[in-house]
Amino acid sequence: MERIIEENRRLHSLMEEKDKKISLLEFRIQQIMKDSVSKSEEQLRLQKENTTLLRALSNITAAKKQQQD
């Protein structure tokens, strides 16, 4: 009977350890998901900024070309 109790304790300890690892991994997944959303938002912002800068450059180039003509 004592062996059974000891084995149950060992198994319980292993389960607690696994539960802690699972919790840690879930936390890390949440962090990665937040980082991913943040990176996606930054990418969209930079794409809009690039588009704006390209338009401005195009307008400046066109204005200079008109001045030369």
Beta strands, then each sheet from edge to edge (+ up, - down):
end
